[in-house]
Amino acid sequence: MQRAVSRWEIVGFSINDVIGSGVYLLPAAAAANLGSASTGAVVL
């Protein structure tokens, strides 16, 4: 069995990293900037 990662798998991993980091970083940044209004901003 060959162990190799294709070009499209690397692209998929990269996209997953960007989206995944946004899931955690957006609420934290919104809370720091907007305070109690951040919940509505993230939902919007």
N, C-alpha and C positions, 0 to 999 in steps of 0.2 A: 504494500500500500504506500502510495506516494504522499508525502507531507508537503503540500504546497498551497499557497494562498493566491487566488487569481486577482487580476487587476480590479474586477468588479466587486470582489469581496472586500478589498481594501477601500474602495470608494464607499461601499455600504458601511463599513466600520467607521469611516471618517464622518459620514452623515449622522450616524448613530451617536457619535461623540458630541457633535455640535448640538443636536436636538436634546440629548441627555443632559448636557451641561446647562442648557437653557432652562430645563425643568427645575433645576436647583438654584440657578443664579438669578433668574428673573424675580421670583418672590422675595429673595433676600435684598436685591437692589431696590425693589419697589417699597419694601418695608422701611428701608433706610431713608428713602427720599420722601415718601408720602405718609408715613406713620399709619394711623388707623384707617385711612382711605385706601391703603394698598390692596386690601382684599377685593374691593370692587374694581380696582384697576387691573388686577391680574385676571379676574373673571372676564372683564371687558376685552 
